Amino acid sequence: MALAIGRPTDADPTGAALLGCLQIVDPHALYLSAKSLVDMPPPTVREHLARLTMRRSLLVGSRTEDYNDEADLLAAGVRQLEVPDAGHGMNWENPSGFARAIADALGGAGNGTT
């Protein structure tokens, strides 16, 4: 299982595209979506990911600002894979690098647990 995370920054070219998308979205729908992420009852998606017994990977764009929330996942044996030349929108910014990271996550060496 792979999880892609990141935060858009001013230096991230995807930030402008993301903000453009947010301008056309229904504000109430955006609010409900954000609220559901904040109010997510335990166990969270991250907790589920940490508890899985299969090989797991966390995808992070190389231009993603320092993201300190992955320590629990790394401690649980989740591999962190970096997508070069990408930030939050790694699948838009570097599609081939994103595809390579997904291929590595799915076929990388491991014993089936990490």
TIMI-2910 file (N, C-alpha, C, CB; in pm, 1 decimal, decimal comma, always signed):
<rs>
+----------+----------+----------+----------+----------+----------+----------+----------+----------+----------+----------+----------+------+
!      n_x !      n_y !      n_z !     ca_x !     ca_y !     ca_z !      c_x !      c_y !      c_z !     cb_x !     cb_y !     cb_z ! resn !
+----------+----------+----------+----------+----------+----------+----------+----------+----------+----------+----------+----------+------+
!    +84,6 !   -116,7 !     +0,0 !     +0,0 !     +0,0 !     +0,0 !    +89,3 !   +123,1 !     +0,0 !    -96,3 !     -0,3 !   +121,4 !  Met !
!    +57,1 !   +222,4 !    -76,6 !   +136,1 !   +345,6 !    -83,3 !    +47,7 !   +463,9 !    -44,9 !   +196,5 !   +365,9 !   -225,8 !  Ala !
!   +106,2 !   +558,6 !    +26,0 !    +37,4 !   +679,2 !    +67,1 !   +120,1 !   +797,1 !    +21,4 !    +14,0 !   +682,3 !   +220,5 !  Leu !
!    +59,1 !   +888,9 !    -52,2 !   +131,2 !  +1008,2 !    -97,5 !    +90,1 !  +1126,5 !    -11,0 !   +103,1 !  +1037,4 !   -248,2 !  Ala !
!   +189,3 !  +1198,1 !    +42,5 !   +158,9 !  +1311,8 !   +127,2 !   +240,7 !  +1431,5 !    +86,2 !   +183,7 !  +1278,5 !   +272,8 !  Ile !
!   +206,8 !  +1545,7 !   +135,3 !   +282,2 !  +1667,5 !   +112,5 !   +195,8 !  +1788,6 !   +137,7 !   +337,8 !  +1670,9 !    -28,5 !  Gly !
!   +260,1 !  +1904,6 !   +137,0 !   +190,7 !  +2031,1 !   +158,1 !   +234,2 !  +2128,0 !    +49,1 !   +220,0 !  +2089,2 !   +300,2 !  Arg !
!   +140,4 !  +2197,0 !    -15,3 !   +181,9 !  +2293,8 !   -116,8 !   +251,8 !  +2412,4 !    -51,6 !    +60,7 !  +2341,8 !   -198,8 !  Pro !
!   +354,6 !  +2463,5 !   -117,1 !   +426,5 !  +2581,8 !    -69,2 !   +427,9 !  +2685,0 !   -180,1 !   +572,0 !  +2546,4 !    -24,3 !  Thr !
!   +475,4 !  +2806,8 !   -148,0 !   +483,7 !  +2911,3 !   -249,5 !   +576,2 !  +2871,5 !   -363,8 !   +531,6 !  +3041,4 !   -187,0 !  Asp !
!   +679,2 !  +2791,2 !   -332,8 !   +774,1 !  +2748,7 !   -435,3 !   +721,3 !  +2631,2 !   -517,6 !   +906,4 !  +2710,9 !   -370,9 !  Ala !
!   +610,5 !  +2577,6 !   -479,2 !   +553,3 !  +2459,9 !   -544,4 !   +461,9 !  +2505,0 !   -658,1 !   +475,0 !  +2372,0 !   -442,2 !  Asp !
!   +496,9 !  +2475,5 !   -784,0 !   +413,3 !  +2520,1 !   -895,6 !   +272,9 !  +2459,9 !   -893,1 !   +480,3 !  +2485,4 !  -1026,1 !  Pro !
!   +255,7 !  +2350,4 !   -824,5 !   +123,2 !  +2290,7 !   -815,6 !    +32,3 !  +2373,7 !   -727,1 !   +132,1 !  +2148,3 !   -762,7 !  Thr !
!    +91,7 !  +2453,6 !   -637,7 !    +11,2 !  +2536,9 !   -548,7 !    -85,5 !  +2624,6 !   -624,9 !   +100,3 !  +2622,7 !   -462,7 !  Gly !
!    -39,6 !  +2684,1 !   -734,5 !   -126,5 !  +2770,9 !   -815,6 !   -240,8 !  +2690,1 !   -876,8 !    -45,0 !  +2840,8 !   -927,3 !  Ala !
!   -209,8 !  +2571,6 !   -925,6 !   -314,5 !  +2486,2 !   -983,5 !   -414,2 !  +2444,0 !   -876,2 !   -252,4 !  +2361,4 !  -1050,5 !  Ala !
!   -362,8 !  +2409,9 !   -758,9 !   -450,9 !  +2371,0 !   -649,1 !   -541,8 !  +2486,3 !   -608,5 !   -368,8 !  +2323,8 !   -529,0 !  Leu !
!   -484,8 !  +2604,7 !   -594,9 !   -565,7 !  +2720,9 !   -559,0 !   -669,4 !  +2751,4 !   -667,1 !   -475,9 !  +2843,1 !   -536,0 !  Leu !
!   -631,9 !  +2732,8 !   -793,3 !   -727,6 !  +2751,6 !   -902,0 !   -844,6 !  +2655,6 !   -891,9 !   -659,0 !  +2734,5 !  -1035,6 !  Gly !
!   -815,9 !  +2530,4 !   -858,0 !   -922,9 !  +2431,1 !   -840,2 !  -1012,4 !  +2467,7 !   -723,2 !   -863,8 !  +2291,3 !   -818,8 !  Cys !
!   -950,1 !  +2516,7 !   -615,1 !  -1027,6 !  +2552,5 !   -497,0 !  -1122,1 !  +2669,5 !   -523,1 !   -934,7 !  +2586,5 !   -382,7 !  Leu !
!  -1089,1 !  +2754,8 !   -621,1 !  -1174,6 !  +2869,2 !   -652,2 !  -1306,5 !  +2827,2 !   -715,4 !  -1102,1 !  +2964,4 !   -744,5 !  Gln !
!  -1309,7 !  +2708,8 !   -777,9 !  -1432,6 !  +2667,0 !   -845,1 !  -1510,6 !  +2561,9 !   -766,4 !  -1399,9 !  +2613,2 !   -982,1 !  Ile !
!  -1457,8 !  +2522,5 !   -651,5 !  -1524,0 !  +2419,5 !   -572,2 !  -1630,8 !  +2483,1 !   -482,5 !  -1420,7 !  +2341,3 !   -487,0 !  Val !
!  -1735,4 !  +2409,5 !   -455,5 !  -1840,2 !  +2456,9 !   -366,3 !  -1782,9 !  +2472,9 !   -225,2 !  -1961,3 !  +2359,2 !   -366,4 !  Asp !
!  -1790,5 !  +2593,2 !   -166,8 !  -1730,6 !  +2616,1 !    -34,3 !  -1784,7 !  +2523,3 !    +73,8 !  -1753,3 !  +2758,8 !     +7,7 !  Pro !
!  -1912,7 !  +2492,9 !    +69,4 !  -1970,3 !  +2404,6 !   +171,1 !  -1916,1 !  +2262,2 !   +157,1 !  -2123,9 !  +2404,0 !   +160,7 !  His !
!  -1902,5 !  +2215,9 !    +34,1 !  -1846,9 !  +2082,1 !    +11,0 !  -1701,2 !  +2075,8 !    +57,1 !  -1857,3 !  +2044,1 !   -138,5 !  Ala !
!  -1623,5 !  +2180,0 !    +29,5 !  -1484,4 !  +2185,4 !    +74,3 !  -1477,6 !  +2183,7 !   +227,0 !  -1414,3 !  +2311,4 !    +18,9 !  Leu !
!  -1566,3 !  +2261,0 !   +290,7 !  -1571,4 !  +2263,2 !   +436,8 !  -1601,4 !  +2123,7 !   +491,5 !  -1677,6 !  +2363,8 !   +485,7 !  Tyr !
!  -1701,3 !  +2056,2 !   +437,0 !  -1737,3 !  +1923,6 !   +486,1 !  -1623,5 !  +1824,2 !   +467,1 !  -1862,3 !  +1873,5 !   +415,4 !  Leu !
!  -1554,6 !  +1834,2 !   +354,5 !  -1441,3 !  +1745,0 !   +328,9 !  -1328,6 !  +1769,1 !   +429,8 !  -1389,1 !  +1764,6 !   +185,2 !  Ser !
!  -1293,3 !  +1895,6 !   +450,5 !  -1186,8 !  +1929,0 !   +545,5 !  -1226,5 !  +1890,2 !   +687,3 !  -1154,0 !  +2078,8 !   +539,3 !  Ala !
!  -1350,8 !  +1915,6 !   +724,4 !  -1399,2 !  +1883,0 !   +858,8 !  -1393,0 !  +1733,1 !   +882,6 !  -1543,1 !  +1933,9 !   +878,8 !  Lys !
!  -1428,5 !  +1654,3 !   +783,4 !  -1425,8 !  +1509,1 !   +800,8 !  -1282,8 !  +1458,2 !   +822,1 !  -1488,7 !  +1440,0 !   +679,0 !  Ser !
!  -1184,9 !  +1524,7 !   +759,0 !  -1045,7 !  +1485,1 !   +780,7 !   -999,7 !  +1518,3 !   +922,3 !   -954,6 !  +1553,7 !   +679,0 !  Leu !
!  -1040,9 !  +1634,2 !   +972,3 !  -1003,1 !  +1676,5 !  +1107,1 !  -1075,2 !  +1593,5 !  +1212,5 !  -1033,7 !  +1825,3 !  +1127,1 !  Val !
!  -1202,6 !  +1564,9 !  +1189,9 !  -1285,1 !  +1494,6 !  +1288,2 !  -1279,7 !  +1342,6 !  +1274,6 !  -1427,6 !  +1540,3 !  +1276,0 !  Asp !
!  -1190,0 !  +1291,8 !  +1193,1 !  -1185,0 !  +1148,7 !  +1167,1 !  -1173,1 !  +1071,1 !  +1298,4 !  -1067,3 !  +1115,0 !  +1073,6 !  Met !
!  -1267,0 !   +981,5 !  +1322,8 !  -1258,6 !   +904,6 !  +1447,1 !  -1146,8 !   +801,5 !  +1439,0 !  -1392,7 !   +835,3 !  +1477,1 !  Pro !
!  -1089,6 !   +768,0 !  +1553,0 !   -983,9 !   +666,2 !  +1552,1 !  -1041,6 !   +531,2 !  +1512,6 !   -915,4 !   +656,8 !  +1690,3 !  Pro !
!   -966,4 !   +444,6 !  +1455,0 !   -829,4 !   +468,6 !  +1410,2 !   -827,9 !   +546,5 !  +1279,2 !   -754,5 !   +336,0 !  +1393,6 !  Pro !
!   -728,7 !   +633,4 !  +1264,5 !   -714,2 !   +713,9 !  +1143,4 !   -654,7 !   +629,5 !  +1031,5 !   -626,0 !   +837,8 !  +1170,1 !  Thr !
!   -653,0 !   +685,6 !   +911,3 !   -591,4 !   +617,6 !   +797,6 !   -443,9 !   +590,2 !   +827,5 !   -606,2 !   +702,3 !   +668,3 !  Val !
!   -375,9 !   +687,7 !   +889,0 !   -234,3 !   +670,8 !   +924,8 !   -216,9 !   +554,7 !  +1023,0 !   -177,8 !   +801,4 !   +986,2 !  Arg !
!   -306,6 !   +545,8 !  +1121,5 !   -298,2 !   +435,6 !  +1218,8 !   -322,5 !   +301,4 !  +1151,4 !   -399,7 !   +456,1 !  +1332,6 !  Glu !
!   -418,1 !   +297,1 !  +1059,3 !   -440,7 !   +174,1 !   +982,5 !   -315,1 !   +137,5 !   +903,9 !   -561,3 !   +190,7 !   +886,4 !  His !
!   -255,2 !   +236,2 !   +836,6 !   -134,8 !   +211,6 !   +757,1 !    -22,2 !   +158,8 !   +845,3 !    -90,2 !   +340,3 !   +685,3 !  Leu !
!     -3,6 !   +217,2 !   +962,2 !   +102,1 !   +173,7 !  +1053,7 !    +80,2 !    +31,2 !  +1101,5 !   +110,2 !   +267,2 !  +1173,2 !  Ala !
!    -44,5 !    -10,3 !  +1114,6 !    -75,8 !   -143,6 !  +1168,7 !    -73,8 !   -255,1 !  +1064,8 !   -210,5 !   -140,7 !  +1233,6 !  Arg !
!    -77,5 !   -220,6 !   +938,2 !    -78,3 !   -324,2 !   +835,3 !    +47,3 !   -409,9 !   +845,2 !    -89,2 !   -261,4 !   +695,2 !  Leu !
!    +34,8 !   -536,9 !   +811,8 !   +148,7 !   -628,8 !   +819,8 !   +212,1 !   -654,2 !   +683,3 !   +104,9 !   -760,9 !   +881,2 !  Thr !
!   +168,2 !   -585,1 !   +581,3 !   +225,1 !   -598,5 !   +447,2 !   +332,4 !   -491,0 !   +425,6 !   +113,8 !   -587,5 !   +338,6 !  Met !
!   +406,7 !   -502,6 !   +318,0 !   +504,1 !   -399,2 !   +282,4 !   +427,7 !   -270,3 !   +252,0 !   +592,3 !   -443,4 !   +159,4 !  Arg !
!   +472,0 !   -158,0 !   +310,1 !   +405,3 !    -29,3 !   +291,7 !   +506,7 !    +76,6 !   +254,7 !   +329,1 !    +11,8 !   +418,4 !  Arg !
!   +462,6 !   +176,3 !   +177,4 !   +550,2 !   +285,3 !   +135,4 !   +478,9 !   +418,2 !   +149,2 !   +597,3 !   +265,0 !     -9,0 !  Ser !
!   +557,0 !   +520,5 !   +182,0 !   +510,6 !   +657,4 !   +194,6 !   +580,5 !   +738,1 !    +85,9 !   +539,0 !   +715,7 !   +338,2 !  Leu !
!   +505,9 !   +798,3 !     -5,8 !   +563,9 !   +875,5 !   -114,4 !   +566,5 !  +1022,8 !    -77,3 !   +485,6 !   +853,9 !   -244,8 !  Leu !
!   +683,4 !  +1085,8 !    -93,5 !   +700,6 !  +1226,9 !    -59,4 !   +773,1 !  +1295,5 !   -174,9 !   +779,7 !  +1244,0 !    +75,1 !  Val !
!   +722,4 !  +1409,4 !   -218,9 !   +790,3 !  +1487,5 !   -321,9 !   +915,6 !  +1552,3 !   -265,0 !   +696,4 !  +1594,5 !   -379,8 !  Gly !
!  +1022,8 !  +1557,6 !   -343,6 !  +1150,1 !  +1612,8 !   -295,8 !  +1140,0 !  +1760,8 !   -259,9 !  +1257,6 !  +1593,5 !   -401,0 !  Ser !
!  +1044,4 !  +1831,9 !   -319,3 !  +1027,0 !  +1974,0 !   -288,1 !   +922,3 !  +1997,8 !   -179,5 !   +988,0 !  +2049,9 !   -413,5 !  Arg !
!   +870,4 !  +1891,5 !   -122,1 !   +773,5 !  +1906,8 !    -14,4 !   +846,4 !  +1962,5 !   +106,2 !   +703,2 !  +1771,5 !    +19,5 !  Thr !
!   +786,9 !  +2065,2 !   +168,0 !   +851,4 !  +2123,0 !   +285,9 !   +864,1 !  +2015,0 !   +393,8 !   +770,7 !  +2246,1 !   +339,3 !  Glu !
!   +954,6 !  +2037,9 !   +486,5 !   +980,9 !  +1940,5 !   +592,2 !   +850,2 !  +1895,4 !   +655,4 !  +1074,6 !  +1999,7 !   +699,0 !  Asp !
!   +825,7 !  +1768,3 !   +648,9 !   +701,6 !  +1710,7 !   +698,4 !   +736,5 !  +1616,3 !   +811,9 !   +623,1 !  +1636,9 !   +585,2 !  Tyr !
!   +708,4 !  +1656,2 !   +934,9 !   +752,4 !  +1581,8 !  +1052,8 !   +652,4 !  +1479,1 !  +1102,4 !   +782,4 !  +1676,6 !  +1162,7 !  Asn !
!   +543,2 !  +1462,0 !  +1034,1 !   +439,5 !  +1371,4 !  +1082,8 !   +459,2 !  +1225,9 !  +1042,3 !   +307,3 !  +1417,5 !  +1034,0 !  Asp !
!   +565,9 !  +1194,4 !   +971,2 !   +580,9 !  +1056,8 !   +924,9 !   +663,8 !   +970,5 !  +1019,3 !   +643,6 !  +1055,9 !   +788,7 !  Glu !
!   +716,3 !  +1025,5 !  +1128,5 !   +802,8 !   +949,2 !  +1219,4 !   +733,6 !   +823,0 !  +1270,5 !   +845,2 !  +1036,5 !  +1337,7 !  Ala !
!   +604,7 !   +833,0 !  +1302,4 !   +532,8 !   +715,7 !  +1351,7 !   +522,9 !   +607,6 !  +1244,4 !   +392,9 !   +755,3 !  +1399,1 !  Asp !
!   +503,6 !   +649,1 !  +1119,9 !   +495,5 !   +551,3 !  +1011,1 !   +630,9 !   +486,8 !   +984,2 !   +443,2 !   +617,7 !   +883,6 !  Leu !
!   +736,3 !   +567,9 !   +984,4 !   +870,2 !   +514,0 !   +962,3 !   +908,2 !   +417,8 !  +1074,5 !   +973,4 !   +627,8 !   +952,2 !  Leu !
!   +872,6 !   +451,3 !  +1198,3 !   +900,6 !   +363,3 !  +1311,8 !   +824,4 !   +231,2 !  +1299,7 !   +864,2 !   +433,2 !  +1443,4 !  Ala !
!   +709,5 !   +234,5 !  +1231,4 !   +629,4 !   +113,7 !  +1211,7 !   +676,7 !    +32,2 !  +1091,5 !   +483,1 !   +150,7 !  +1194,0 !  Ala !
!   +784,6 !    +76,5 !  +1027,0 !   +840,1 !     +0,3 !   +914,7 !   +790,8 !    +44,0 !   +778,0 !   +808,9 !   -143,0 !   +932,5 !  Gly !
!   +724,4 !   +157,6 !   +769,2 !   +678,8 !   +208,5 !   +640,1 !   +798,1 !   +273,9 !   +570,5 !   +559,7 !   +310,3 !   +657,0 !  Val !
!   +828,0 !   +229,7 !   +447,4 !   +939,0 !   +287,7 !   +372,0 !   +899,7 !   +423,7 !   +318,4 !   +981,6 !   +195,2 !   +256,8 !  Arg !
!   +992,8 !   +518,2 !   +322,4 !   +969,4 !   +649,6 !   +262,2 !  +1040,7 !   +653,5 !   +128,1 !  +1018,8 !   +765,4 !   +355,6 !  Gln !
!   +966,4 !   +682,0 !    +21,8 !  +1021,7 !   +693,0 !   -113,1 !  +1003,6 !   +835,4 !   -160,5 !   +953,9 !   +592,7 !   -211,1 !  Leu !
!  +1107,4 !   +891,9 !   -217,7 !  +1103,5 !  +1031,0 !   -262,7 !  +1081,3 !  +1038,4 !   -413,4 !  +1233,6 !  +1103,7 !   -224,6 !  Glu !
!   +989,9 !  +1124,6 !   -453,5 !   +967,0 !  +1152,8 !   -594,7 !  +1048,1 !  +1278,4 !   -627,1 !   +812,1 !  +1172,1 !   -627,4 !  Val !
!  +1150,2 !  +1267,0 !   -714,4 !  +1236,2 !  +1382,7 !   -743,3 !  +1161,6 !  +1492,5 !   -818,9 !  +1357,8 !  +1338,5 !   -824,2 !  Pro !
!  +1210,3 !  +1614,9 !   -800,5 !  +1156,8 !  +1730,4 !   -873,2 !  +1005,6 !  +1742,6 !   -861,5 !  +1195,0 !  +1721,7 !  -1019,0 !  Asp !
!   +953,8 !  +1721,5 !   -742,5 !   +809,5 !  +1729,8 !   -722,1 !   +780,5 !  +1777,6 !   -580,2 !   +742,0 !  +1592,7 !   -748,4 !  Ala !
!   +665,2 !  +1838,2 !   -567,1 !   +616,5 !  +1879,7 !   -436,4 !   +490,0 !  +1802,6 !   -404,3 !   +590,7 !  +2032,1 !   -431,9 !  Gly !
!   +388,5 !  +1873,3 !   -358,1 !   +262,5 !  +1811,2 !   -317,7 !   +194,3 !  +1739,3 !   -435,4 !   +168,2 !  +1917,3 !   -259,3 !  His !
!   +198,1 !  +1800,8 !   -553,1 !   +131,8 !  +1742,9 !   -670,1 !   +226,6 !  +1655,6 !   -750,0 !    +75,4 !  +1852,7 !   -759,0 !  Gly !
!   +287,9 !  +1558,6 !   -684,6 !   +394,2 !  +1480,4 !   -748,7 !   +348,8 !  +1407,6 !   -874,6 !   +449,1 !  +1380,4 !   -651,2 !  Met !
!   +223,0 !  +1365,1 !   -881,0 !   +176,9 !  +1296,3 !  -1001,8 !   +159,3 !  +1391,9 !  -1118,7 !    +46,1 !  +1224,5 !   -974,5 !  Asn !
!   +139,5 !  +1522,2 !  -1092,9 !   +130,1 !  +1623,3 !  -1200,2 !   +267,7 !  +1675,1 !  -1236,2 !    +39,2 !  +1740,7 !  -1157,8 !  Trp !
!   +349,5 !  +1698,6 !  -1133,9 !   +477,4 !  +1765,2 !  -1154,1 !   +585,2 !  +1674,2 !  -1212,6 !   +525,1 !  +1821,3 !  -1024,2 !  Glu !
!   +581,3 !  +1548,4 !  -1179,2 !   +680,4 !  +1453,5 !  -1231,0 !   +612,1 !  +1318,4 !  -1248,5 !   +804,7 !  +1441,9 !  -1135,3 !  Asn !
!   +528,4 !  +1304,5 !  -1352,1 !   +454,1 !  +1179,9 !  -1370,9 !   +543,7 !  +1056,5 !  -1382,2 !   +368,6 !  +1190,5 !  -1493,9 !  Pro !
!   +655,4 !  +1068,2 !  -1453,4 !   +741,6 !   +950,1 !  -1467,5 !   +810,9 !   +916,5 !  -1335,9 !   +846,5 !   +972,8 !  -1577,4 !  Ser !
!   +853,0 !  +1018,9 !  -1258,7 !   +913,1 !   +993,9 !  -1127,9 !   +812,4 !   +934,0 !  -1031,3 !   +970,1 !  +1122,8 !  -1070,2 !  Gly !
!   +688,6 !   +981,5 !  -1039,1 !   +581,3 !   +926,6 !   -955,7 !   +556,1 !   +780,1 !   -991,8 !   +451,3 !  +1009,4 !   -972,2 !  Phe !
!   +551,6 !   +751,6 !  -1122,3 !   +530,7 !   +613,0 !  -1167,3 !   +644,1 !   +522,6 !  -1121,5 !   +518,3 !   +607,4 !  -1320,2 !  Ala !
!   +768,6 !   +572,0 !  -1128,0 !   +882,4 !   +491,9 !  -1080,1 !   +871,2 !   +464,2 !   -930,0 !  +1015,5 !   +564,0 !  -1110,4 !  Arg !
!   +829,1 !   +565,0 !   -853,2 !   +813,9 !   +546,4 !   -708,4 !   +703,5 !   +445,1 !   -678,2 !   +782,7 !   +681,1 !   -639,5 !  Ala !
!   +594,0 !   +451,1 !   -752,8 !   +486,0 !   +353,0 !   -734,9 !   +536,5 !   +213,6 !   -770,6 !   +362,4 !   +389,9 !   -822,1 !  Ile !
!   +611,0 !   +203,2 !   -882,5 !   +665,9 !    +72,9 !   -921,9 !   +759,7 !    +20,0 !   -814,3 !   +740,3 !    +83,6 !  -1056,8 !  Ala !
!   +843,2 !   +107,6 !   -758,2 !   +934,5 !    +67,1 !   -651,3 !   +854,3 !    +24,0 !   -528,7 !  +1031,9 !   +182,5 !   -615,0 !  Asp !
!   +749,9 !    +98,0 !   -495,8 !   +666,4 !    +62,0 !   -380,1 !   +600,9 !    -74,4 !   -398,6 !   +558,6 !   +168,5 !   -357,0 !  Ala !
!   +557,3 !   -102,0 !   -520,1 !   +487,7 !   -228,2 !   -546,4 !   +581,2 !   -345,6 !   -570,2 !   +398,1 !   -212,4 !   -664,9 !  Leu !
!   +701,2 !   -317,3 !   -621,9 !   +789,3 !   -428,0 !   -656,2 !   +923,6 !   -425,8 !   -588,7 !   +809,8 !   -430,6 !   -800,1 !  Gly !
!   +944,6 !   -329,2 !   -499,1 !  +1073,7 !   -317,2 !   -432,2 !  +1105,2 !   -437,5 !   -346,3 !  +1077,1 !   -193,0 !   -347,8 !  Gly !
!  +1233,5 !   -452,3 !   -316,9 !  +1278,9 !   -563,7 !   -233,6 !  +1218,6 !   -552,4 !    -94,8 !  +1432,7 !   -567,1 !   -225,2 !  Ala !
!  +1189,5 !   -663,4 !    -35,6 !  +1136,1 !   -666,4 !   +100,4 !  +1091,0 !   -806,8 !   +135,1 !  +1019,4 !   -567,3 !   +116,0 !  Gly !
!  +1066,6 !   -827,6 !   +260,9 !  +1026,7 !   -961,3 !   +304,0 !   +875,6 !   -975,6 !   +316,5 !  +1091,8 !   -994,5 !   +436,1 !  Asn !
!   +802,4 !   -875,3 !   +265,4 !   +657,1 !   -884,4 !   +269,6 !   +595,7 !   -813,7 !   +388,6 !   +615,8 !  -1027,0 !   +270,8 !  Gly !
!   +678,2 !   -763,6 !   +480,9 !   +622,3 !   -695,7 !   +596,7 !   +660,3 !   -549,3 !   +600,3 !   +667,5 !   -763,0 !   +723,3 !  Thr !
!   +771,9 !   -509,5 !   +540,1 !   +811,2 !   -368,2 !   +540,8 !   +861,7 !   -327,6 !   +405,6 !   +917,6 !   -341,0 !   +646,7 !  Thr !
+----------+----------+----------+----------+----------+----------+----------+----------+----------+----------+----------+----------+------+
</rs>
